[in-house]
Amino acid sequence: MQADLPEASGEALAASEALTQIVAAEIAASGGWMSFARYMELALYAPGLGYYSGGSHKFGGHRVGGDFLTAPELTPLFGRALARQVAQILAASSPEIIEAGAGSGRLAVDLLLALDALGCAPQRYRILELSGELRARQQATLAEHAPQLADRVDWLDQLPERFSGCLLANEVLDAMPTHVLHWSDEAPAPGILEGGVALADGRLAMAERPASTALAVAAMAVATELPVAPPYRGEINLAARAWVGELARRLETGALLLIDYGLPRHELYHSQRDGGTLRCHYRHRLHDDPLWLPGLSDITSHVDFTAVAEAGFDAGLDVLGYTSQASFLMNCGIGELLEVATVGAGGTASERDTVPGAAGDITAAELRQRGAVNVLISPDEMGELFKVIALGRGVPEPLVGFARNDRVHAL
């Protein structure tokens, strides 16, 4: 029980209970155990009940009842800066964008408007989104904020067999179902154990068993490459590797631009990170119990960017760049964009009020924009925690977003 978390509504509790019964039934039918990866898949994506496929409001601040804020929700300057990199990729390939997991649709709006202002709006902007509730929200966001470009947007149920252009995924890899592992030295059976979910006295409970062959091979490879000494607990995301490999197979010309929080492998499996990176988000609060009210919390884990690079490279893509979000955005000119940003035309009276500042009076809206950009680039906020990686085929280097402080060598 997470007593410090805000109380869920009766409707939310009923939906969570329905999902719990589905999980319990599958555990019973599977011999009493379910891998954590499968549990996470159901908790996030079970039709109508999972966190992303249900009707709850996920993206946004406290006032709209969201659970977390993504970069596009903080400020449109994120999308405007990103547009400079996307424009370079489109010019070298094809004028088409695919966005995987578009959230509220805010990034799609900001990118379309920014690219249009640069004179290179894509011919098609395709959104890969499995949640009907999120599709409806994305359509409403586009209709309200970019109606003149909305006819260029369509939605996909699955990836096209072939595509060229730019595929963008912001905070997608971290929410792919991950395997939980325990490198154990405990008798009588030391080895690699996989975390999963079982039933104990009618309730969901974590339980371990020997890892499957494929998972054990992946875990042994990590332990061989790095000083992972048992006992040690962490995660391996086979789904993210497979997804990137599949994207690479389908990409003809262009680039994958992937933005998420994570680390290169040698940092991710550091001895000080024993216990893993699995985290849950509920109403802007973090907690560490993924079994608490299934379907109501987001569940994430840090991305292994070395594995992402390997998956793309093994499928024939070039690693075009890897850096921190702060360096990427600065390379794309977010500082310049902040300086020229204008406010007031659509602002409220309070936004037009001035706030005394060291460099002269500034508006409240301008102050808010500066604060948002600081969150995006500060090493104590999102600037260092989040990374950006580009994998491509037929795209000349260097890419603008990685012109300085490219960290490919660190992968």
C-alpha positions, 0 to 999 in steps of 0.5 A: 500500500502506497499510503503517501499517494493521492487517493484514486477515484472509485472509477479508477479503483474499479478499472484497476481491480478489473485489470488485476483479475485479468492478470490473476487469471493469466497467472493461474493459466500459466502455471502460477507465474508471469514474467514481469515484462508480461505484467508490465505489458498488461499494466500499461497496454491491456485494451481499455484498462492499461495505463496508456490504453485506458481513459485516464489523463496522463500528460500534463501538470497538476491542474489537468490531473496528469501524472507527469510532464514531458518536454513538449508540455513544458514549452513549445521551444522544445519542438522548435529546436527539434525542428531544426534537426528534423528539417536536416534529416528530411532534406537528406531523405524524404519529407515524411515524419513518423512519430511513435507514441505522440502523447497529447499531440503537443509535439506534433503541433509544435514541430509542424508549425516550426517546420512550416515556418522554416519552409519545409513542412512535411508532406505527411506526418504519421502518428503511430498510436495504439490508444484510442483515447490518446488518438482522440486527444491528439486530433483535438490538439491538432485541430485547435492549434494547427488546423491549417496543417491537420490534413497532413496528419494521419494515424497508423495502427502499425509501422509501414513495411518501408519508410523514408524520412524521420522517425521520432520517439520521445519517451517511448523506449522507457515504457517498453516492457522490461525484464527484471533480473537478479544475478544471484549468488544464493545457495542452493541455485546461484545463477540468473533469476528472472523477476515475475509476478505470482499470487500469494494469498490471492494478491499479486506478489513478486516472485523469481525463477531461473531466467529463460535461455534467451534472457540468461544469454543476454544477462551473461553477456552483460556480466561478461562485458561489465563488472556485474558481480552478484548479488545484483538486480537490474533490468534488460529490455529485450523489447526495446532492442527488437523494436529498434532493430525492426525500425532499422530493417524498415528504414530505407533512407533517413534517421531514427531520432530517439529521446529518452532517459537512460545511460550507456551500458557501462553506467547503467549496470554500475555497482552503485545502481544495484537495485535497477531503475524501475520507477512508477509515476502517479500524480507527479509522484514517484513510487517503487511498487509496480504492483500497486493498483495495476493500470493507474501508474506509469511504469518505466525503466532507464534505456540502455543506449548501448543496446539501442546503438547495437540494435541499429548498427547490427541492422545496417544503420549508422550511429549518427550521434549520441549526446545529452538533451542539453547539448542537443538542444543547445546545438539546435539553437534553443538559446537563440529561440528563447531570446527571440520568442515573443509573448503577449499576443495571446497571453492573459493580463497576468502574462503581460504584466512585467516582472522586475529582472536584473536585465530589465523588466520581463513578462511573467510568460517570458519568465516561465519560458526561461524556467521551462528551458532551464528544466530542459537543459539543466544538468540537475533536471532533464538536461543530463538525465535525458539523452538523444541518439540518431541512427540512420541510413543515407544521411550525411554527417554531421547532424546539427544536434550533435555538432558539439559534445557528441558522445558516441565514443561513450557507448 
